[in-house]
Amino acid sequence: MPKLSRRGLLGAAVCGALLFGTVACGSESSGAPDTAQGAVTVTHALGTTTVPPGVSRIVALGPTGFDVALALQAPVVGASSSGSESGLAPWTSQAHGAKDVEVLPVTGEATEVNIEQVAALKPDLIFAPGYFALQKSYQQLSAIAPTIGYQKGPAQDTWQEMTTQLATALGRPADAERVIGQVQTKLDETRAANPALQGATYTFGFVQPGAVTALRDPDDAMNSVPAALGLSLSPQILALPKGESFGVQLSSEQIASLDADALVLFDGGDAEALRTLQQNPLYERLPVVQRGAVVTYDYDEFIGLRNPSPLSIPWIVDRIAPRLSEAVSK
């Protein structure tokens, strides 16, 4: 199955945060049933969409949207690829109905889909709250079917907002409350099972050749799951000047700022960049490194945290919480 390379999708994930980290909030999503027509009107950043009753063929575009639709057991017929071998993230592939969905290949850092392939699926609703190319293709998509966009910007709406948005559009707001409640229960249980994380600090670093981009914005989606588990971003990182993106780029001379109770690294598939960092004497002298309190994320773990969803969160916390708990205890 054709697919975008992982590097391309990583570019979308990182560049999306860089480009849209300061997007001003658009209109709040609202769903008001039209009792005469049985339709629901949804207002989003790109306009107002009227969703007809009896939606039966949804195409979900962009990260998180597909997961939200599956969690709500909505009738999805197509979705954009996640970049994995099957086109489905591991948590998505485990969901009921996922394997019956047509996975659309994506291209470029905006992870665009082919408009004709979307049209061929004959959708009666397109759900695209996290689609990076939406502003460019909104008119074309809207000509195919009613299209619901983001409320703030690509990768800016929370998974709770997206879940509520789609459930409201389908006339099923109670289903959103159920799904959100189930995920919150999982987070609460995981937090209770890992008391060492309460009040601990961490630094997340995206390793690139010659530099590390450290997560700087506590309100960024990347921090939502760690924060829910009781972790806080390192004060050293928070003390650095806040730029226009989710992170701050550290030069090799600023490596000391990475120190925290736990250090989390992701190399984006560039193992050589990670080795170079690990050989930096300043890195080797970090107390967090000397304690062995370094955790590395793989591709799926990074993407799951970068785009938290009702499906990715239960999957991701089972993988990272024990490792983070062990790290901060050293």
C-alpha positions in Angstrom: 0.0 0.0 0.0 1.5 3.4 -0.9 2.4 5.5 2.0 4.3 8.6 3.0 7.7 7.8 4.6 8.0 8.1 8.4 10.4 11.0 7.9 7.7 12.9 6.0 5.1 12.3 8.7 7.6 13.3 11.3 8.1 16.5 9.4 4.4 17.1 9.4 4.2 16.5 13.2 7.1 18.7 14.1 6.6 21.4 11.4 2.9 21.5 12.2 3.7 22.4 15.8 6.2 25.0 14.6 3.8 26.6 12.2 0.7 26.5 14.2 2.0 26.9 17.7 0.7 30.4 18.0 -2.4 30.2 15.8 -5.1 32.3 17.4 -8.2 30.5 18.5 -11.0 30.4 16.0 -14.7 30.0 16.8 -15.7 27.5 19.4 -17.3 24.4 17.9 -21.0 24.5 18.3 -23.6 21.9 17.4 -27.2 23.0 17.1 -29.7 20.4 15.8 -32.1 21.7 13.2 -35.3 20.2 14.4 -37.1 20.9 11.2 -34.5 19.3 9.0 -32.9 16.9 11.4 -29.6 18.5 10.5 -26.8 19.7 12.8 -24.9 22.9 12.2 -21.2 22.9 13.2 -19.2 26.1 13.3 -15.4 25.9 13.0 -12.5 28.0 12.0 -13.1 27.7 8.2 -16.8 28.3 8.2 -20.2 26.7 9.1 -21.0 23.1 8.0 -24.5 21.6 8.0 -24.4 17.9 8.7 -27.4 16.0 7.3 -29.1 13.3 9.4 -28.2 9.7 8.9 -24.5 10.1 8.1 -23.3 6.7 6.9 -20.0 7.3 5.1 -17.3 9.3 6.9 -13.8 10.1 5.6 -11.4 11.2 8.4 -8.4 13.2 7.4 -5.4 14.1 9.5 -4.0 12.7 12.8 -6.5 12.0 15.6 -9.7 12.3 13.5 -9.7 8.7 12.5 -9.2 7.6 16.1 -12.0 9.8 17.3 -14.4 8.4 14.7 -13.5 4.8 15.6 -13.8 5.5 19.4 -17.3 6.9 18.7 -18.1 3.9 16.6 -18.9 6.2 13.7 -19.3 4.8 10.2 -15.8 5.5 8.7 -15.1 4.3 5.2 -11.8 6.1 4.6 -8.9 7.7 6.5 -5.5 9.2 5.8 -2.5 7.0 6.4 -0.6 7.2 9.7 2.7 6.3 8.0 3.1 2.8 9.5 3.5 -0.2 7.3 -0.2 -0.9 7.2 -1.2 2.7 7.2 -2.7 2.3 10.6 -1.1 3.2 13.9 -0.9 0.2 16.3 -3.6 1.5 18.6 -5.9 2.3 15.6 -5.5 -1.1 14.0 -6.7 -2.7 17.3 -10.0 -0.8 17.2 -13.2 -2.4 16.0 -13.9 -1.7 12.3 -10.4 -0.2 11.6 -9.4 -2.9 9.1 -12.5 -2.3 7.0 -11.5 1.3 6.3 -9.8 2.4 3.1 -6.5 3.9 4.0 -5.5 6.9 1.8 -1.8 7.5 1.0 -0.5 10.9 1.9 2.3 13.0 0.5 4.4 16.0 1.6 4.9 17.5 5.0 1.3 18.6 4.9 0.3 14.9 4.6 -2.1 15.7 1.7 -4.4 13.1 0.3 -5.6 12.8 -3.3 -8.9 14.6 -3.6 -10.1 12.2 -6.3 -9.5 9.3 -4.0 -11.6 11.0 -1.3 -14.4 11.6 -3.8 -14.3 8.0 -5.0 -15.3 6.9 -1.5 -18.6 8.8 -1.9 -18.5 10.2 1.7 -21.5 12.0 3.1 -19.2 13.7 5.8 -15.5 14.6 5.8 -14.1 15.0 9.3 -10.7 16.9 9.1 -10.0 18.7 12.4 -6.2 17.8 12.3 -5.7 17.9 8.5 -2.7 20.2 7.8 -3.7 20.8 4.1 -7.3 21.7 5.0 -7.1 25.4 4.4 -5.7 24.8 0.9 -8.3 22.1 0.0 -11.3 23.0 2.0 -13.4 24.2 -0.9 -12.6 21.1 -2.9 -13.5 18.8 -0.1 -16.6 20.7 0.7 -17.8 20.2 -2.9 -17.6 16.5 -2.3 -19.3 16.4 1.1 -20.0 18.5 4.2 -16.5 19.1 5.7 -15.8 19.8 9.4 -12.6 21.6 10.0 -10.5 22.5 13.1 -11.7 24.9 15.7 -8.2 26.6 16.2 -5.7 25.2 13.8 -4.2 21.9 12.6 -2.9 20.0 15.7 -4.3 22.7 18.0 -7.7 21.2 19.0 -7.6 18.8 21.9 -8.7 15.3 21.5 -11.6 16.1 23.8 -12.7 19.0 21.6 -12.5 16.8 18.5 -14.5 14.0 20.2 -17.2 16.4 21.3 -17.2 18.1 17.8 -17.9 14.9 15.9 -20.3 13.4 18.4 -22.3 16.6 18.4 -22.3 16.7 14.6 -23.7 13.1 14.6 -26.4 14.1 17.1 -24.8 11.9 19.8 -23.2 14.2 22.4 -23.6 11.7 25.2 -21.2 9.3 23.3 -18.5 12.0 23.6 -19.0 12.1 27.3 -18.7 8.4 27.5 -15.5 8.1 25.5 -13.9 11.1 27.3 -14.8 9.6 30.6 -13.3 6.2 29.8 -10.0 7.7 28.7 -9.9 10.0 31.8 -10.5 6.9 34.0 -7.5 5.2 32.3 -5.3 8.2 33.0 -6.5 8.4 36.6 -5.8 4.7 37.2 -2.3 4.9 35.6 -1.5 8.0 37.6 -2.5 6.2 40.8 -0.4 3.2 39.9 2.7 5.3 39.4 3.0 7.6 42.4 6.7 8.3 41.7 5.6 10.5 38.8 3.7 13.0 41.0 5.7 16.2 41.1 8.6 14.9 39.1 10.1 16.9 36.3 11.0 15.8 32.8 12.5 17.2 29.6 11.5 16.0 26.2 14.1 16.5 23.4 13.7 15.9 19.7 17.3 15.1 18.6 18.4 16.5 15.3 21.9 16.8 13.7 23.8 19.4 15.8 20.9 20.4 18.0 18.1 19.3 20.2 14.6 20.8 20.2 13.2 20.7 23.7 9.5 20.9 24.4 8.9 24.3 26.0 5.2 24.9 25.9 3.4 23.2 28.8 0.1 23.6 26.9 1.3 21.8 23.9 -0.5 18.5 23.0 2.9 16.7 23.5 2.8 17.5 27.2 -0.9 16.6 27.8 -0.4 12.9 28.7 2.7 13.4 30.8 1.0 16.2 32.7 -2.1 14.0 33.2 0.2 11.5 34.8 1.7 14.0 37.2 4.8 15.1 35.5 5.9 18.7 34.9 8.3 20.2 32.4 11.7 21.0 33.8 12.0 24.5 35.3 15.3 24.9 33.4 13.5 24.6 30.1 10.5 26.7 31.2 13.0 29.5 32.1 14.2 29.8 28.6 12.7 32.4 26.3 9.5 31.2 24.8 9.5 31.4 21.0 6.7 31.0 18.5 6.7 27.3 18.5 6.1 24.3 20.8 9.8 24.0 21.6 13.2 25.7 21.9 16.2 24.7 20.0 19.2 24.0 22.1 22.7 24.2 20.7 25.3 21.7 21.8 26.6 24.3 24.3 23.1 24.5 25.9 22.8 20.8 26.6 22.9 21.4 30.4 19.4 22.7 30.1 18.2 19.1 29.4 18.7 18.0 33.0 15.6 17.0 34.9 14.3 14.0 37.0 13.9 12.2 33.7 15.1 12.9 30.2 13.0 11.7 27.2 14.6 11.6 23.8 13.4 10.9 20.3 15.7 10.8 17.3 13.2 10.8 14.5 15.0 7.9 12.9 18.4 9.6 12.8 20.4 7.3 15.0 23.6 9.1 14.1 22.3 12.4 15.5 21.5 10.6 18.8 24.9 9.0 19.0 26.5 12.4 18.4 24.5 13.8 21.3 25.4 10.9 23.6 29.1 11.5 22.8 29.0 15.1 23.8 30.9 15.6 27.1 28.3 18.1 28.3 25.6 15.4 27.8 27.7 12.8 29.5 28.0 15.0 32.6 24.3 15.6 33.0 23.1 14.3 36.3 20.1 12.7 34.7 22.4 10.8 32.3 24.7 9.7 35.0 21.8 8.4 37.0 20.6 6.4 33.9 17.3 8.2 34.0 17.0 8.6 30.2 14.0 7.2 28.3 13.9 7.0 24.5 10.7 6.9 22.5 10.1 5.1 19.3 8.2 6.4 16.3 4.8 5.1 17.4 5.3 6.5 20.9 6.2 9.9 19.6 3.3 10.1 17.1 0.9 8.9 19.8 2.0 11.6 22.2 2.2 14.2 19.5 -1.4 13.5 18.4 -3.1 12.2 21.6 -6.5 10.6 20.9 -9.1 8.4 22.7 -7.3 5.3 21.2 -3.7 6.3 21.5 -3.7 7.5 25.1 -4.6 4.1 26.7 -2.1 2.4 24.4 0.7 5.0 25.1 0.4 5.2 28.9 0.8 1.4 29.3 4.1 1.7 27.4 5.6 4.9 28.9 4.3 5.2 32.4 6.4 2.3 33.9 9.5 3.5 32.1 9.1 7.1 33.2 8.3 5.9 36.8 11.5 3.9 36.9 13.5 6.8 35.5 12.4 9.4 38.0 13.0 7.0 40.8 16.7 6.7 40.0 
